[in-house]
Amino acid sequence: MTQDHCFQRICLDVACGGIWYDHIGGRPAYCHASDDILGRAVALARDILNGHADLMALNRQSLVWRGKI
């Protein structure tokens, strides 16, 4: 994964518990998401950075929600 938007997709999908645009009413997501969703996404990003969350597993879950795998 080398694209920033993929990292953002993963963090937002997991923070929302599904496809982020089903839960956030506009784009860009960071302008329209609730403080709660943004807080969860940032906390998750920190967990990934610190090695406390598995980015590849989270990506797979995001892709499952999206019907890609």
C-alpha positions as CSV (number, residue, x, y, z in Angstrom):
1,M,0.0,0.0,0.0
2,T,1.7,3.2,-1.1
3,Q,-1.2,5.5,-1.6
4,D,-2.3,7.9,1.1
5,H,-6.0,7.6,0.2
6,C,-5.8,3.8,0.9
7,F,-4.5,4.4,4.4
8,Q,-7.3,7.0,4.9
9,R,-9.9,4.6,3.5
10,I,-8.8,1.9,5.9
11,C,-8.8,4.1,9.0
12,L,-12.1,5.6,8.2
13,D,-13.8,2.3,7.3
14,V,-12.6,0.7,10.5
15,A,-13.6,3.8,12.5
16,C,-17.1,3.6,11.0
17,G,-17.4,-0.2,11.2
18,G,-18.1,-0.3,7.4
19,I,-17.7,1.6,4.2
20,W,-17.1,5.2,5.4
21,Y,-19.2,6.9,2.8
22,D,-22.2,5.0,4.1
23,H,-21.7,6.8,7.5
24,I,-20.3,10.2,6.5
25,G,-22.5,12.6,4.6
26,G,-20.0,14.3,2.3
27,R,-16.6,14.5,0.8
28,P,-13.9,15.0,1.7
29,A,-14.6,12.8,4.7
30,Y,-12.4,14.7,7.1
31,C,-14.5,17.8,6.6
32,H,-17.8,16.0,7.2
33,A,-17.1,13.2,9.7
34,S,-18.1,13.6,13.3
35,D,-15.5,14.3,15.9
36,D,-16.2,10.7,17.3
37,I,-15.4,9.1,13.9
38,L,-12.3,11.3,13.4
39,G,-11.1,10.5,16.9
40,R,-11.4,6.8,16.3
41,A,-9.7,7.0,12.9
42,V,-6.8,9.0,14.4
43,A,-6.4,6.6,17.3
44,L,-6.3,3.7,14.9
45,A,-3.7,5.4,12.8
46,R,-1.6,5.9,15.9
47,D,-2.1,2.2,16.8
48,I,-0.9,1.2,13.3
49,L,2.1,3.5,13.6
50,N,3.0,2.1,17.0
51,G,2.7,-1.5,15.8
52,H,-0.5,-2.2,17.9
53,A,-2.8,-2.8,14.9
54,D,-2.2,-4.9,11.8
55,L,-2.6,-2.6,8.8
56,M,-2.8,-5.6,6.3
57,A,-5.6,-7.3,8.3
58,L,-7.4,-4.0,8.6
59,N,-7.1,-3.5,4.8
60,R,-8.5,-6.9,4.2
61,Q,-11.5,-6.1,6.4
62,S,-12.1,-2.9,4.5
63,L,-11.9,-4.6,1.2
64,V,-14.4,-7.3,2.5
65,W,-16.8,-4.6,3.5
66,R,-16.5,-3.2,0.0
67,G,-17.0,-6.6,-1.8
68,K,-13.5,-6.5,-3.3
69,I,-12.5,-9.8,-1.6
